Amino acid sequence: MLWYKSWLDTRWRFLIPLAILVVNICGLIFEYSHVADVLPTLRADGVGEGTLGRAIQEAIEAERTYGGFIWFQWFRQNLMQMGTIFAIFLGSGSLLSGATGGTTFTLSLPVSRNRWLAVRVVMGLAELLALTVVPSLAIPLVSPLIGQHYDVTHALVHAVCLSIVSGMFFSLAVLLSTEFADTWRPLLFATAAAIVIGLIESQLNLYGFFRVMTGWTYYRTGSLPWVGLIVSAAISAALLFRASSNIARKDF
């Protein structure tokens, strides 16, 4: 019953983003032939210094190969940005919000509050994993249609990195959803936190959460960012533990 209700509460938050991501990656794949025609005429030098200059240089150099194009446009940009937003969307407003109309019904079931929260979290994390993995698996499936190849392992590794780190923002949204009884404040506050972290990392050129999310070291050297993944998972666990404490002492 709890699993089914969790699915009903989150299905559209999952299915609509999934459709958006699948359409987006397919569009990017078919766009590559046009990009490949233009890139040989571009030069990475002479674009200036600073954050913008570094970004332009990185884009030009990365996209000279099909694998680099996919990494930069999909894992480094589109999936990283949209995946973070969709992770926050999945975690926001699903616990205390009156919009779901299910809090009283759920609490009437013969289950503990922690189990109720655990089911919600596991369902959300499973949906988040699917949001990163399913569209990414479209890359090796669709690439042959334009005469290109992309390794399934690369797609899975990058997707899992994205899922683990974006899970941190999902967990933050869950925690905020135990503090506020509406959808919008958890959504806005968690999104603001992600934007601030992203701006700090970008401006200071730090190797932070978002580079871990994109699997930057795996793309460059083939090594997994284990430390970043473990830290992200630990932060997610701490946030969810705090959410569990909040739920346990709530007076419904």
C-alpha positions as CSV (number, residue, x, y, z in Angstrom):
1,M,0.0,0.0,0.0
2,L,2.7,2.5,0.9
3,W,4.7,1.7,-2.2
4,Y,1.7,2.1,-4.4
5,K,0.7,5.4,-2.8
6,S,4.3,6.7,-3.1
7,W,4.2,5.9,-6.8
8,L,0.8,7.6,-7.2
9,D,2.1,10.7,-5.4
10,T,5.2,11.0,-7.5
11,R,4.5,9.4,-10.8
12,W,3.9,12.7,-12.8
13,R,6.9,14.3,-11.1
14,F,8.9,11.4,-12.6
15,L,7.2,10.6,-15.9
16,I,7.1,14.1,-17.3
17,P,10.8,14.9,-16.5
18,L,11.7,11.5,-18.0
19,A,10.0,12.3,-21.2
20,I,11.7,15.7,-21.3
21,L,15.1,14.2,-20.8
22,V,14.7,11.5,-23.4
23,V,13.5,14.0,-26.0
24,N,16.4,16.3,-25.1
25,I,19.2,13.7,-25.5
26,C,17.8,12.5,-28.8
27,G,17.8,16.0,-30.1
28,L,21.4,16.5,-29.0
29,I,22.5,13.3,-30.7
30,F,21.0,14.4,-34.0
31,E,22.4,17.8,-33.6
32,Y,26.0,16.5,-33.6
33,S,26.4,16.3,-37.3
34,H,25.8,20.1,-37.6
35,V,28.2,20.8,-34.7
36,A,30.9,18.6,-36.2
37,D,30.8,20.7,-39.4
38,V,31.3,23.9,-37.6
39,L,33.9,22.9,-34.9
40,P,36.9,22.6,-37.2
41,T,36.6,26.3,-38.0
42,L,36.7,27.3,-34.3
43,R,39.9,28.1,-32.3
44,A,40.1,27.7,-28.6
45,D,42.9,30.3,-28.2
46,G,42.1,34.0,-28.2
47,V,38.8,33.7,-26.3
48,G,40.1,35.6,-23.3
49,E,40.6,34.7,-19.6
50,G,38.2,34.4,-16.7
51,T,35.3,32.1,-16.1
52,L,33.7,32.7,-19.6
53,G,36.9,32.3,-21.4
54,R,37.6,29.0,-19.6
55,A,34.1,27.7,-20.4
56,I,34.4,28.5,-24.1
57,Q,37.8,26.9,-24.3
58,E,36.6,23.8,-22.5
59,A,33.5,23.5,-24.8
60,I,35.5,23.9,-28.0
61,E,38.2,21.4,-27.0
62,A,35.7,18.8,-25.6
63,E,33.4,18.9,-28.5
64,R,36.0,18.0,-31.2
65,T,35.1,14.4,-30.6
66,Y,31.7,12.7,-30.4
67,G,32.4,11.4,-26.9
68,G,33.5,14.8,-25.8
69,F,30.4,16.4,-27.3
70,I,28.1,14.0,-25.4
71,W,30.0,14.5,-22.2
72,F,30.0,18.3,-22.4
73,Q,26.5,18.9,-23.8
74,W,24.7,16.1,-21.9
75,F,26.6,15.1,-18.7
76,R,28.4,18.5,-18.2
77,Q,25.4,20.7,-19.0
78,N,21.9,19.5,-19.8
79,L,21.6,16.4,-17.5
80,M,23.6,18.0,-14.7
81,Q,21.3,21.1,-14.7
82,M,18.0,19.5,-15.4
83,G,18.8,16.5,-13.3
84,T,19.5,18.7,-10.3
85,I,16.2,20.6,-10.7
86,F,14.2,17.3,-11.2
87,A,15.9,15.8,-8.1
88,I,14.8,18.8,-6.1
89,F,11.3,18.6,-7.7
90,L,11.0,14.9,-6.7
91,G,11.9,15.5,-3.1
92,S,9.8,18.7,-2.6
93,G,6.4,18.8,-1.0
94,S,5.7,15.1,-0.9
95,L,5.6,14.6,2.9
96,L,3.5,17.2,4.7
97,S,1.9,19.1,1.8
98,G,-1.8,19.3,1.9
99,A,-1.7,19.3,-1.9
100,T,-1.2,15.5,-1.9
101,G,-4.2,15.1,0.4
102,G,-2.6,11.9,1.8
103,T,-0.9,12.7,5.1
104,T,-3.9,11.8,7.3
105,F,-4.6,8.7,5.3
106,T,-1.0,7.5,5.4
107,L,-0.7,8.1,9.1
108,S,-3.8,6.0,9.7
109,L,-2.0,3.0,8.2
110,P,-0.4,0.5,10.7
111,V,3.2,1.6,9.8
112,S,5.8,3.7,11.6
113,R,6.6,7.2,10.5
114,N,10.1,6.2,9.7
115,R,8.9,3.4,7.5
116,W,6.6,5.9,5.7
117,L,9.5,8.2,5.2
118,A,11.8,5.4,4.1
119,V,9.4,4.2,1.4
120,R,9.1,7.8,0.1
121,V,12.8,8.2,0.0
122,V,13.6,4.9,-1.7
123,M,10.9,5.5,-4.3
124,G,12.3,9.0,-5.0
125,L,15.9,7.8,-5.2
126,A,14.8,5.0,-7.6
127,E,13.0,7.4,-9.8
128,L,16.0,9.8,-9.7
129,L,18.3,6.9,-10.7
130,A,15.9,6.1,-13.6
131,L,15.9,9.8,-14.7
132,T,19.7,9.7,-15.1
133,V,20.2,6.2,-16.4
134,V,17.3,5.7,-18.9
135,P,18.0,8.9,-21.1
136,S,21.7,8.2,-20.9
137,L,21.2,4.6,-22.2
138,A,19.5,6.2,-25.2
139,I,23.0,7.5,-26.3
140,P,24.5,4.1,-27.2
141,L,21.2,3.0,-28.7
142,V,20.6,6.1,-30.9
143,S,24.2,7.0,-31.8
144,P,24.5,4.3,-34.6
145,L,21.7,6.2,-36.4
146,I,24.1,9.0,-37.1
147,G,27.1,6.7,-37.7
148,Q,28.6,7.2,-34.2
149,H,29.4,4.9,-31.3
150,Y,29.2,5.5,-27.5
151,D,30.2,3.0,-24.9
152,V,27.4,1.7,-22.6
153,T,29.8,1.7,-19.7
154,H,30.6,5.3,-20.0
155,A,26.9,6.2,-20.1
156,L,26.2,4.2,-17.0
157,V,29.1,5.5,-15.0
158,H,28.3,9.1,-15.7
159,A,24.6,8.5,-15.0
160,V,25.3,6.9,-11.7
161,C,27.7,9.8,-10.7
162,L,24.9,12.2,-11.5
163,S,22.4,10.2,-9.6
164,I,24.5,10.0,-6.4
165,V,25.4,13.7,-6.2
166,S,22.0,15.0,-7.3
167,G,20.6,12.7,-4.6
168,M,22.2,15.2,-2.1
169,F,19.8,17.9,-3.4
170,F,16.9,15.5,-3.4
171,S,17.7,14.8,0.3
172,L,17.9,18.5,1.0
173,A,14.5,18.9,-0.5
174,V,13.1,16.0,1.5
175,L,14.5,17.6,4.7
176,L,13.0,21.0,3.8
177,S,9.7,19.2,3.1
178,T,9.6,18.1,6.7
179,E,10.0,21.7,7.8
180,F,7.5,23.4,5.6
181,A,4.0,22.2,4.8
182,D,3.9,23.4,1.2
183,T,5.7,22.4,-2.1
184,W,7.2,25.8,-3.1
185,R,9.4,26.7,-0.2
186,P,11.4,23.4,-0.2
187,L,11.6,23.7,-4.0
188,L,12.8,27.3,-4.0
189,F,15.2,27.0,-1.0
190,A,16.9,23.8,-2.3
191,T,17.2,25.3,-5.8
192,A,18.7,28.4,-4.4
193,A,21.2,26.3,-2.5
194,A,22.2,24.4,-5.7
195,I,22.6,27.7,-7.6
196,V,24.8,29.2,-4.8
197,I,27.0,26.1,-4.7
198,G,27.3,26.0,-8.5
199,L,28.2,29.7,-8.7
200,I,30.9,29.4,-6.0
201,E,32.5,26.4,-7.6
202,S,32.4,28.1,-11.0
203,Q,33.7,31.5,-10.0
204,L,36.6,29.9,-7.9
205,N,37.2,27.1,-10.4
206,L,36.8,24.6,-7.7
207,Y,36.7,20.8,-8.0
208,G,33.4,20.5,-6.2
209,F,30.1,18.6,-6.2
210,F,29.1,19.6,-9.7
211,R,32.3,18.3,-11.2
212,V,31.9,15.1,-9.3
213,M,28.3,15.0,-10.7
214,T,29.6,15.2,-14.3
215,G,32.2,12.4,-13.8
216,W,34.9,14.9,-14.8
217,T,37.8,12.7,-13.6
218,Y,36.3,9.6,-15.3
219,Y,36.0,11.5,-18.6
220,R,39.6,12.9,-18.3
221,T,41.5,9.9,-16.8
222,G,39.1,7.0,-16.5
223,S,39.1,7.1,-12.7
224,L,36.0,7.4,-10.6
225,P,35.7,10.3,-8.2
226,W,35.3,8.0,-5.2
227,V,35.9,10.7,-2.5
228,G,33.4,13.0,-4.0
229,L,30.8,10.3,-4.4
230,I,31.3,9.1,-0.8
231,V,31.1,12.6,0.6
232,S,27.9,13.3,-1.4
233,A,26.3,10.0,-0.2
234,A,27.3,10.8,3.4
235,I,25.7,14.3,3.2
236,S,22.6,12.7,1.8
237,A,22.4,10.2,4.6
238,A,22.9,13.0,7.2
239,L,20.1,15.1,5.6
240,L,17.8,12.1,5.5
241,F,18.6,11.3,9.1
242,R,17.6,14.8,10.1
243,A,14.4,14.5,8.1
244,S,13.6,11.3,9.9
245,S,14.1,13.0,13.3
246,N,11.8,15.8,12.1
247,I,9.1,13.4,11.1
248,A,9.3,11.4,14.4
249,R,8.6,14.5,16.5
250,K,5.9,16.1,14.3
251,D,2.5,16.6,15.9
252,F,0.1,15.7,13.1
